[in-house]
Amino acid sequence: METSLNDASAPPAPAHAKDSRLYWLDNLRIALIVLVVAHHAAQAYGPTDWWYVEGEPRSGALATLSALDGTFFMSLFFLIAAYFVPTSYDRRGGWPFVGGRLLRLGVPLSVGALTLVPGLMYAYYVHYRGYPDISFARYFTEVYLGMGERPGDWSGPSWPDLQFGHLWFIQNLLAYSLLYALCRQVARLAGSRHAASVPPTHPTWVPGHGALVGLTVALAGVTFLVRVRYPLDTWVPFLGFLQVEPARIPQHAAFFTLGILARRGDWLNRLPVRVGWTWLASGLLGAAFVFTVGADASFFGAGGSNGASMLWSALDSFLCIALCTGLLVLFREKARRTSRLTRALAADSFAVYVIHAPIVVALQFAFAHRGLTALESFALVTSIAVPVSFGTAGILRRIPGFRRVL
């Protein structure tokens, strides 16, 4: 990824800024996908929100860990994914870009929603719903797709069971990508100079402390306003199809946009090291504070027009920006090395995201009622699920045709 940094007003770029591929970004993706697997492994043992496995021992530490994960890791995924969108669009053009996105994201989304997710929901139906056992084929048509009659005592949370589960990220990413393509087409038709190819030859501005503070304040304010009506863990079918968590939309939309801008301005290479270290240290201090008091502290609120919701919206937004900024600089400066293994793991990371949930849930069922503590179960599930997910992803991507969509 070459860029000219001859402008004297720009901060000096690191020595590695002209690498043709940002291997450190691959390493960050690997770390994030491992965190995703661990996050879902903790769902059965920490948070009180809905999950496919119920009745397991709970740990306050795991609940706090899940809350901290939620403040930043999916936003960082959106930024990384968006970073490559402008180049892809410029290289391929409008309709080929849209076709590529529909293939790369739409196919695994559709297949997963018709195979992986109904399998998970069927396991939940059989174990916890309390209705008479039915075959998977009957469940799929009558309950998952809603072709049967809704039971009068339906336990919900919605009818039918059709949903996208953990694939919501892929669905939202596809929607953002298509929206980006639409904006580019509108700009082109309007004759906007901003429709020209990028990145700029001589980028001059890069975010500093002031911009990050301003972004934090703005993001906290919008997040609080949204959560007045839509608290955390409230999911809605936007336009009857798009599965979204409104409480997180300000962060996710903002970071997708930041990913686009980061590519235009070459920010990932040019973000000052001192800025990154300062925000990383601040984010870690904030995380330590949350761990000390616990995410379930009475002065934190998931939503509503109250002080607790305002405080958590502010802290949530701060941690999101601080940890994302800090991790980008940390990996850029300290995790640049690559190897055949890390390149393979990075290539498999998208497939791991698609397939990991059934593996995690199967392990959670396998270790249920074994007399293990929450932390023991979490450690076992995570330590097994991570290598099994990567191994399975690697095998699937060797099957002809699978590599194009995974």
Disulfide bonds with the S-S distance in Angstrom:
none
